[in-house]
Amino acid sequence: MSSPNCKRCLLNELDGEYFKSIYQYIENIPLEQKAPPREYGRRLALCKNCGDLQNGMCAQCGCFAEVRAAKLRQACPWGKW
């Protein structure tokens, strides 16, 4: 019997299909709703330097940082972007 995935595991420790689905979701965001690549990169750089980023998730709002950063009309809960 395998143990269930824990909520504190790293993304690469989760089921591979689940991890892929995050990037497929980002890929399928309509262009008019997606942050431009340069802005996406800027946002992720700020997230990577934030103490609230834990295993790919924002400890403030619980989102996957990469998904939130990819959406044009989203904002950082701390107001950093």
C-alpha positions in Angstrom: 0.0 0.0 0.0 1.5 3.3 -1.0 1.3 6.3 1.3 -0.8 9.3 0.2 0.9 12.4 -1.1 1.5 14.9 1.7 0.7 18.6 1.4 4.3 19.5 2.4 6.1 17.5 -0.3 8.1 19.1 -3.1 6.3 19.3 -6.4 8.7 16.8 -8.0 7.6 14.3 -5.2 4.0 14.5 -6.3 2.5 12.4 -9.0 4.1 13.3 -12.3 0.8 13.8 -14.1 -0.3 16.4 -11.5 2.9 18.4 -11.9 2.6 18.4 -15.7 -1.0 19.5 -15.5 0.1 22.8 -13.8 2.3 23.7 -16.8 -0.4 22.5 -19.2 -2.9 24.8 -17.4 -0.4 27.8 -17.8 0.1 26.9 -21.4 -3.7 27.0 -22.0 -4.4 30.4 -20.4 -5.8 32.5 -23.2 -3.3 35.0 -24.5 -5.5 38.0 -23.6 -5.4 36.7 -20.0 -1.8 35.8 -19.8 1.0 38.0 -18.5 3.6 38.8 -21.2 6.7 36.5 -20.9 9.0 39.4 -19.6 6.4 40.3 -16.9 6.0 36.6 -16.0 9.7 36.3 -15.5 9.9 39.4 -13.4 7.1 38.2 -11.2 8.7 34.8 -10.7 12.0 36.4 -9.9 10.3 38.4 -7.1 8.5 35.2 -5.9 11.8 33.3 -5.8 13.3 35.9 -3.5 10.3 35.9 -1.2 10.4 34.1 2.2 6.8 33.0 1.7 7.6 30.8 -1.3 7.5 27.2 -0.1 7.9 24.3 -2.5 6.4 26.3 -5.4 3.5 27.6 -3.4 2.8 31.0 -1.8 2.3 30.6 1.9 0.2 33.8 2.0 -2.5 32.8 -0.4 -1.9 29.1 -1.1 -1.6 29.4 -4.8 1.1 27.9 -7.1 3.3 30.9 -7.6 3.9 30.1 -11.3 0.1 29.9 -12.0 -0.6 33.2 -10.3 2.3 34.9 -12.0 1.1 33.7 -15.4 -2.2 35.4 -15.1 -2.3 39.0 -16.2 -4.9 40.3 -13.7 -3.4 38.6 -10.7 -1.4 40.3 -8.0 1.0 39.3 -5.2 -0.7 39.2 -1.8 2.2 41.3 -0.5 1.8 43.8 -3.4 5.3 43.1 -4.7 3.9 42.8 -8.3 
